[in-house]
Amino acid sequence: MTTVFKALDDETRRLILDELAARDGQSLFALCTVLLTRHGVGSTRQAISQHLAVLEDAGLVTTERRGRTKLHHFNSEPLAAITERWPTTGRQQQ
């Protein structure tokens, strides 16, 4: 679970997850393009690739190869594990 929290501790990685949640199965090129046009993130392809590696190590992103293209998919299961650890249902709001 520590790797999930560390992965989520970066704004660019959270934006990548937002974009994959909105449109799953994007290539590195597509992600770089959308990060630049929608969010003004002008990181290099190598930097975005490194962010994707951190997200993949945390289990938040899975990949598949289609020919020469590597597609990235959002995996919400590690986030579900967080809500199982600290459930909020049944608690009184203060």
VMD Tcl script that builds the backbone (N, CA, C; Angstrom):
set m [mol new atoms 282]
animate dup $m
set s [atomselect $m all]
$s set {name element resname resid chain x y z} {
  {N N MET 1 A 0.818 -1.194 0.000}
  {CA C MET 1 A 0.000 0.000 0.000}
  {C C MET 1 A 0.868 1.267 0.000}
  {N N THR 2 A 2.053 1.158 0.540}
  {CA C THR 2 A 2.955 2.308 0.574}
  {C C THR 2 A 3.268 2.803 -0.830}
  {N N THR 3 A 3.459 1.879 -1.766}
  {CA C THR 3 A 3.779 2.285 -3.140}
  {C C THR 3 A 2.614 3.031 -3.780}
  {N N VAL 4 A 1.393 2.704 -3.401}
  {CA C VAL 4 A 0.221 3.408 -3.938}
  {C C VAL 4 A 0.226 4.850 -3.456}
  {N N PHE 5 A 0.454 5.053 -2.166}
  {CA C PHE 5 A 0.485 6.412 -1.625}
  {C C PHE 5 A 1.616 7.226 -2.235}
  {N N LYS 6 A 2.780 6.616 -2.411}
  {CA C LYS 6 A 3.907 7.319 -3.024}
  {C C LYS 6 A 3.594 7.676 -4.477}
  {N N ALA 7 A 2.930 6.771 -5.174}
  {CA C ALA 7 A 2.569 7.034 -6.575}
  {C C ALA 7 A 1.568 8.183 -6.673}
  {N N LEU 8 A 0.653 8.267 -5.734}
  {CA C LEU 8 A -0.372 9.310 -5.757}
  {C C LEU 8 A 0.136 10.649 -5.238}
  {N N ASP 9 A 1.361 10.681 -4.739}
  {CA C ASP 9 A 1.919 11.899 -4.152}
  {C C ASP 9 A 2.472 12.871 -5.192}
  {N N ASP 10 A 2.214 12.624 -6.461}
  {CA C ASP 10 A 2.732 13.485 -7.521}
  {C C ASP 10 A 1.575 13.959 -8.402}
  {N N GLU 11 A 1.498 15.253 -8.636}
  {CA C GLU 11 A 0.397 15.836 -9.416}
  {C C GLU 11 A 0.341 15.275 -10.834}
  {N N THR 12 A 1.486 15.114 -11.477}
  {CA C THR 12 A 1.498 14.593 -12.850}
  {C C THR 12 A 0.956 13.176 -12.889}
  {N N ARG 13 A 1.322 12.356 -11.926}
  {CA C ARG 13 A 0.808 10.978 -11.899}
  {C C ARG 13 A -0.696 10.965 -11.646}
  {N N ARG 14 A -1.184 11.881 -10.815}
  {CA C ARG 14 A -2.637 11.947 -10.602}
  {C C ARG 14 A -3.348 12.377 -11.886}
  {N N LEU 15 A -2.741 13.307 -12.635}
  {CA C LEU 15 A -3.328 13.716 -13.914}
  {C C LEU 15 A -3.337 12.562 -14.910}
  {N N ILE 16 A -2.279 11.775 -14.928}
  {CA C ILE 16 A -2.239 10.607 -15.807}
  {C C ILE 16 A -3.376 9.650 -15.460}
  {N N LEU 17 A -3.576 9.400 -14.174}
  {CA C LEU 17 A -4.675 8.522 -13.761}
  {C C LEU 17 A -6.029 9.115 -14.139}
  {N N ASP 18 A -6.188 10.427 -13.973}
  {CA C ASP 18 A -7.438 11.085 -14.383}
  {C C ASP 18 A -7.706 10.855 -15.861}
  {N N GLU 19 A -6.684 11.012 -16.672}
  {CA C GLU 19 A -6.851 10.850 -18.118}
  {C C GLU 19 A -7.126 9.397 -18.491}
  {N N LEU 20 A -6.480 8.457 -17.815}
  {CA C LEU 20 A -6.758 7.046 -18.100}
  {C C LEU 20 A -8.140 6.633 -17.601}
  {N N ALA 21 A -8.596 7.239 -16.513}
  {CA C ALA 21 A -9.945 6.950 -16.034}
  {C C ALA 21 A -10.990 7.493 -17.011}
  {N N ALA 22 A -10.676 8.626 -17.642}
  {CA C ALA 22 A -11.605 9.220 -18.618}
  {C C ALA 22 A -11.600 8.460 -19.941}
  {N N ARG 23 A -10.413 8.017 -20.375}
  {CA C ARG 23 A -10.303 7.274 -21.639}
  {C C ARG 23 A -9.200 6.242 -21.464}
  {N N ASP 24 A -9.605 5.025 -21.209}
  {CA C ASP 24 A -8.678 3.939 -20.922}
  {C C ASP 24 A -7.984 3.454 -22.197}
  {N N GLY 25 A -6.812 2.877 -22.035}
  {CA C GLY 25 A -6.101 2.273 -23.152}
  {C C GLY 25 A -5.368 3.263 -24.031}
  {N N GLN 26 A -4.663 4.205 -23.425}
  {CA C GLN 26 A -3.942 5.223 -24.188}
  {C C GLN 26 A -2.465 4.874 -24.317}
  {N N SER 27 A -1.878 5.291 -25.427}
  {CA C SER 27 A -0.444 5.119 -25.652}
  {C C SER 27 A 0.316 6.245 -24.947}
  {N N LEU 28 A 1.617 6.085 -24.869}
  {CA C LEU 28 A 2.474 7.123 -24.296}
  {C C LEU 28 A 2.320 8.424 -25.077}
  {N N PHE 29 A 2.316 8.332 -26.403}
  {CA C PHE 29 A 2.165 9.528 -27.237}
  {C C PHE 29 A 0.839 10.239 -26.946}
  {N N ALA 30 A -0.246 9.478 -26.854}
  {CA C ALA 30 A -1.565 10.071 -26.582}
  {C C ALA 30 A -1.581 10.743 -25.217}
  {N N LEU 31 A -0.987 10.095 -24.217}
  {CA C LEU 31 A -0.952 10.676 -22.876}
  {C C LEU 31 A -0.128 11.957 -22.842}
  {N N CYS 32 A 1.024 11.954 -23.513}
  {CA C CYS 32 A 1.851 13.163 -23.561}
  {C C CYS 32 A 1.088 14.309 -24.211}
  {N N THR 33 A 0.361 13.993 -25.268}
  {CA C THR 33 A -0.401 15.009 -25.994}
  {C C THR 33 A -1.505 15.592 -25.125}
  {N N VAL 34 A -2.269 14.746 -24.470}
  {CA C VAL 34 A -3.389 15.234 -23.660}
  {C C VAL 34 A -2.892 15.972 -22.420}
  {N N LEU 35 A -1.780 15.534 -21.846}
  {CA C LEU 35 A -1.232 16.245 -20.684}
  {C C LEU 35 A -0.779 17.648 -21.071}
  {N N LEU 36 A -0.221 17.789 -22.259}
  {CA C LEU 36 A 0.226 19.105 -22.717}
  {C C LEU 36 A -0.959 19.995 -23.082}
  {N N THR 37 A -1.901 19.470 -23.856}
  {CA C THR 37 A -2.998 20.308 -24.345}
  {C C THR 37 A -4.030 20.644 -23.269}
  {N N ARG 38 A -4.361 19.702 -22.407}
  {CA C ARG 38 A -5.390 19.950 -21.393}
  {C C ARG 38 A -4.847 20.535 -20.096}
  {N N HIS 39 A -3.619 20.158 -19.756}
  {CA C HIS 39 A -3.109 20.511 -18.425}
  {C C HIS 39 A -1.828 21.348 -18.455}
  {N N GLY 40 A -1.281 21.572 -19.630}
  {CA C GLY 40 A -0.069 22.364 -19.742}
  {C C GLY 40 A 1.174 21.686 -19.196}
  {N N VAL 41 A 1.137 20.364 -19.067}
  {CA C VAL 41 A 2.281 19.601 -18.572}
  {C C VAL 41 A 3.186 19.314 -19.766}
  {N N GLY 42 A 4.316 20.001 -19.830}
  {CA C GLY 42 A 5.231 19.861 -20.945}
  {C C GLY 42 A 6.397 18.942 -20.655}
  {N N SER 43 A 6.171 17.897 -19.895}
  {CA C SER 43 A 7.233 16.944 -19.578}
  {C C SER 43 A 7.631 16.154 -20.820}
  {N N THR 44 A 8.851 15.667 -20.829}
  {CA C THR 44 A 9.316 14.860 -21.945}
  {C C THR 44 A 8.630 13.500 -21.937}
  {N N ARG 45 A 8.702 12.814 -23.070}
  {CA C ARG 45 A 8.157 11.455 -23.151}
  {C C ARG 45 A 8.844 10.559 -22.135}
  {N N GLN 46 A 10.146 10.747 -21.952}
  {CA C GLN 46 A 10.878 9.929 -20.989}
  {C C GLN 46 A 10.361 10.166 -19.568}
  {N N ALA 47 A 10.086 11.414 -19.218}
  {CA C ALA 47 A 9.574 11.729 -17.877}
  {C C ALA 47 A 8.195 11.106 -17.668}
  {N N ILE 48 A 7.326 11.206 -18.665}
  {CA C ILE 48 A 5.989 10.611 -18.550}
  {C C ILE 48 A 6.107 9.096 -18.468}
  {N N SER 49 A 7.025 8.526 -19.226}
  {CA C SER 49 A 7.265 7.087 -19.177}
  {C C SER 49 A 7.708 6.649 -17.783}
  {N N GLN 50 A 8.528 7.455 -17.136}
  {CA C GLN 50 A 8.964 7.144 -15.775}
  {C C GLN 50 A 7.803 7.242 -14.792}
  {N N HIS 51 A 6.939 8.236 -14.972}
  {CA C HIS 51 A 5.742 8.339 -14.128}
  {C C HIS 51 A 4.857 7.108 -14.319}
  {N N LEU 52 A 4.700 6.667 -15.563}
  {CA C LEU 52 A 3.894 5.477 -15.835}
  {C C LEU 52 A 4.501 4.241 -15.181}
  {N N ALA 53 A 5.830 4.149 -15.145}
  {CA C ALA 53 A 6.496 3.018 -14.499}
  {C C ALA 53 A 6.203 3.000 -12.998}
  {N N VAL 54 A 6.195 4.173 -12.374}
  {CA C VAL 54 A 5.871 4.252 -10.937}
  {C C VAL 54 A 4.426 3.805 -10.705}
  {N N LEU 55 A 3.521 4.265 -11.564}
  {CA C LEU 55 A 2.114 3.877 -11.436}
  {C C LEU 55 A 1.928 2.378 -11.678}
  {N N GLU 56 A 2.683 1.843 -12.612}
  {CA C GLU 56 A 2.609 0.403 -12.891}
  {C C GLU 56 A 3.158 -0.404 -11.716}
  {N N ASP 57 A 4.261 0.045 -11.125}
  {CA C ASP 57 A 4.828 -0.639 -9.956}
  {C C ASP 57 A 3.857 -0.639 -8.780}
  {N N ALA 58 A 3.048 0.407 -8.680}
  {CA C ALA 58 A 2.053 0.500 -7.609}
  {C C ALA 58 A 0.785 -0.279 -7.934}
  {N N GLY 59 A 0.698 -0.808 -9.150}
  {CA C GLY 59 A -0.483 -1.571 -9.546}
  {C C GLY 59 A -1.637 -0.717 -10.036}
  {N N LEU 60 A -1.417 0.590 -10.162}
  {CA C LEU 60 A -2.488 1.498 -10.587}
  {C C LEU 60 A -2.643 1.550 -12.105}
  {N N VAL 61 A -1.636 1.097 -12.826}
  {CA C VAL 61 A -1.674 1.063 -14.283}
  {C C VAL 61 A -1.209 -0.313 -14.741}
  {N N THR 62 A -1.938 -0.869 -15.696}
  {CA C THR 62 A -1.525 -2.098 -16.360}
  {C C THR 62 A -1.278 -1.769 -17.824}
  {N N THR 63 A -0.520 -2.618 -18.491}
  {CA C THR 63 A -0.201 -2.352 -19.890}
  {C C THR 63 A -0.476 -3.575 -20.746}
  {N N GLU 64 A -0.654 -3.317 -22.029}
  {CA C GLU 64 A -0.770 -4.387 -23.012}
  {C C GLU 64 A -0.112 -3.910 -24.296}
  {N N ARG 65 A 0.456 -4.837 -25.018}
  {CA C ARG 65 A 1.095 -4.530 -26.298}
  {C C ARG 65 A 0.126 -4.837 -27.429}
  {N N ARG 66 A 0.049 -3.889 -28.364}
  {CA C ARG 66 A -0.679 -4.098 -29.620}
  {C C ARG 66 A 0.286 -3.732 -30.726}
  {N N GLY 67 A 0.934 -4.731 -31.256}
  {CA C GLY 67 A 1.974 -4.463 -32.237}
  {C C GLY 67 A 3.137 -3.753 -31.570}
  {N N ARG 68 A 3.495 -2.616 -32.100}
  {CA C ARG 68 A 4.592 -1.833 -31.530}
  {C C ARG 68 A 4.123 -0.851 -30.473}
  {N N THR 69 A 2.815 -0.769 -30.280}
  {CA C THR 69 A 2.240 0.207 -29.354}
  {C C THR 69 A 1.960 -0.440 -27.995}
  {N N LYS 70 A 2.319 0.268 -26.951}
  {CA C LYS 70 A 2.034 -0.157 -25.585}
  {C C LYS 70 A 0.882 0.693 -25.063}
  {N N LEU 71 A -0.212 0.044 -24.708}
  {CA C LEU 71 A -1.387 0.752 -24.202}
  {C C LEU 71 A -1.438 0.655 -22.683}
  {N N HIS 72 A -1.856 1.746 -22.066}
  {CA C HIS 72 A -1.900 1.849 -20.607}
  {C C HIS 72 A -3.353 1.883 -20.139}
  {N N HIS 73 A -3.627 1.123 -19.079}
  {CA C HIS 73 A -4.986 1.006 -18.548}
  {C C HIS 73 A -4.986 1.324 -17.055}
  {N N PHE 74 A -6.022 2.021 -16.622}
  {CA C PHE 74 A -6.195 2.358 -15.210}
  {C C PHE 74 A -6.715 1.133 -14.465}
  {N N ASN 75 A -6.107 0.837 -13.317}
  {CA C ASN 75 A -6.539 -0.265 -12.458}
  {C C ASN 75 A -6.908 0.312 -11.095}
  {N N SER 76 A -8.181 0.267 -10.751}
  {CA C SER 76 A -8.649 0.881 -9.501}
  {C C SER 76 A -8.566 -0.048 -8.287}
  {N N GLU 77 A -8.157 -1.295 -8.482}
  {CA C GLU 77 A -8.130 -2.240 -7.363}
  {C C GLU 77 A -7.273 -1.782 -6.185}
  {N N PRO 78 A -6.082 -1.211 -6.395}
  {CA C PRO 78 A -5.307 -0.737 -5.235}
  {C C PRO 78 A -6.030 0.367 -4.461}
  {N N LEU 79 A -6.818 1.179 -5.142}
  {CA C LEU 79 A -7.584 2.220 -4.447}
  {C C LEU 79 A -8.715 1.603 -3.635}
  {N N ALA 80 A -9.297 0.538 -4.146}
  {CA C ALA 80 A -10.351 -0.158 -3.403}
  {C C ALA 80 A -9.789 -0.756 -2.118}
  {N N ALA 81 A -8.543 -1.216 -2.165}
  {CA C ALA 81 A -7.917 -1.773 -0.964}
  {C C ALA 81 A -7.794 -0.720 0.130}
  {N N ILE 82 A -7.591 0.522 -0.261}
  {CA C ILE 82 A -7.500 1.610 0.717}
  {C C ILE 82 A -8.841 1.800 1.409}
  {N N THR 83 A -9.922 1.805 0.646}
  {CA C THR 83 A -11.242 1.996 1.253}
  {C C THR 83 A -11.665 0.802 2.095}
  {N N GLU 84 A -11.136 -0.382 1.792}
  {CA C GLU 84 A -11.422 -1.545 2.631}
  {C C GLU 84 A -10.690 -1.442 3.964}
  {N N ARG 85 A -9.500 -0.850 3.921}
  {CA C ARG 85 A -8.725 -0.714 5.152}
  {C C ARG 85 A -9.343 0.319 6.082}
  {N N TRP 86 A -9.818 1.416 5.518}
  {CA C TRP 86 A -10.426 2.483 6.309}
  {C C TRP 86 A -11.842 2.760 5.811}
  {N N PRO 87 A -12.777 1.881 6.131}
  {CA C PRO 87 A -14.153 2.097 5.651}
  {C C PRO 87 A -14.759 3.338 6.293}
  {N N THR 88 A -15.589 4.036 5.535}
  {CA C THR 88 A -16.210 5.259 6.041}
  {C C THR 88 A -17.700 5.079 6.294}
  {N N THR 89 A -18.291 3.982 5.880}
  {CA C THR 89 A -19.717 3.783 6.100}
  {C C THR 89 A -19.982 3.485 7.565}
  {N N GLY 90 A -21.068 4.007 8.068}
  {CA C GLY 90 A -21.444 3.759 9.454}
  {C C GLY 90 A -20.811 4.699 10.452}
  {N N ARG 91 A -19.928 5.577 9.997}
  {CA C ARG 91 A -19.297 6.538 10.902}
  {C C ARG 91 A -20.144 7.797 10.964}
  {N N GLN 92 A -20.118 8.405 12.129}
  {CA C GLN 92 A -20.816 9.665 12.296}
  {C C GLN 92 A -19.896 10.811 11.906}
  {N N GLN 93 A -20.427 11.750 11.163}
  {CA C GLN 93 A -19.663 12.942 10.771}
  {C C GLN 93 A -19.638 13.901 11.949}
  {N N GLN 94 A -18.518 14.536 12.176}
  {CA C GLN 94 A -18.452 15.507 13.280}
  {C C GLN 94 A -18.333 16.891 12.748}
}
mol reanalyze $m
mol bondsrecalc $m
mol representation Tube
mol addrep $m
